[in-house]
Amino acid sequence: MIKKTLAAGLVSAIALIGCSHESSSDAKAPDSGNLQVSLNYTSTNHLDSLVLTGIGTDTIHYRLGASDKALELELYPSVWTFDAKLYAGGILMQHGEGETEIKSGEHSYLQIALKALYGFIDVEIPLGLGNPSGIAGGTLTLKSDDSTYTYNIKIREPFAYFESDALPLDRWYEVSLDLFDAKGGIVYNSTDSLYLDPENASVNWSLTSLKGTLSVSIVADEISKVQVDVGFASRDRRTPRQGDAIFSEFLAIPKSGTPYEFIEFYNATLDTLLLDNCEIKLKASSSGATTIPEGTVLLPASYITIGADSTDAIHPESWFSSGITNTRASLSLVCDGIVVDSIAYSISAEQESDSVKIESSTSTHLDLSYWEIHNSGKAWCNGEATPNFASPCYVEEDNSGEDIDF
């Protein structure tokens, strides 16, 4: 997902639980009270940790990870002051303080609002599988009244990235983005300006294609930000050909008692793919097929999910009658009689085989870095289900060696 954000990030309340604890006294007071602490902070992609220090009748110190959910404390009755610090990229990014009185036998609640001290600007660019635009380099330049910051592109196909250092707040930045081909020719150039302040401290720019005339639309992100997605009006709209759309995730064995099965595809091109007259074929002991609903489109360098029961999926009128086979089978995407992509899978497959290994209650993901061998088990991993989003897991083994025959 690629974003260009010009508006404030929304503050989200996050409760934190199950964290390490250091204290000058581990004894529990018989007349202690309970305190629940939650922290309000602006979300950032660079979050390292949250550090909470409390001073009352004792001094306590907690280091909280990004995955912690809630924090419950048992404290001596007293007036307690708390100091919360958020670190991102190794730098103190946000800070907040709070105070509350703990009374014996009572349960209290404290919410601490953190104020941003620095900001980040990030850019993510989909290259399309095989990088058809030929992007080989690029620079992101940020200019304020007294400083200039320049960052070089990082490429990990099928995406390219820019990530800024911590930036001072309460100032305007003139932004210039340049992408180059292997000979140094300009493939894309964009200039704009934005204002970083404590409420708008984490900014993401979004490019969804690199073809045609620039058009801009504003979309509200329900979770954390307002984003500006940059699209391109003259890109092609067409039926997929072989290799244009590939299987990128599927869940064949959902948790017991749930019908949460789905199949996800990734658009490997920078064109919009029309999925009319397309169907997913399942070949196993009980073969079948499901037809993708008419009018379904797959946007450039994006994901789409077809599923039995998922709020993030498109629901065909008839999903596979017996569901996706959960032992061994093959899946094919067929459009107008052409096999666009296919994979084989098995619950007993080895990584070195041509079958993808599946696991119970776990989704199976393609690591797009290895798209060229995506029909091999080497390119896949198992992790949490993320319909319509990039894989949360990566293949640890380097499958990109020169000795591999694609």
Secondary structure, DSSP 4 states (H G I P E B T S, - for coil): ---B--SPPPEEEEE--S-EEEES--PPPTT-EEEEEEEEEE--TTEEEEEEEEESSSEEEEEE-TT---EEEEE-SEEEEEEEEEEETTEEEEEEEEEEEE-TT-EEEEEEEPEESEEEEEEEEE--TT-TT---EEEEEEE-SS-EEEEE-EEETTEEEEE---EESSEEEEEEEEEE-TTS-EEEEEEEEEEEBTTB-EEEEEE--SSSSEEEEEEE-SSS-EEEEEEETT--EE---TTSEEEEEEESSPPTT----EEEEEE-SSSEEE-TTEEEEEESTT-EEEEPPTT-EE-TT-EEEEESS-TTSB--SS--TT-S-SSEEEEEEEETTEEEEEEEEETT--TTSSSEE-BTTBEEEE-GGGGGGTTSGGGEEEES--TTS--S----S----TT---
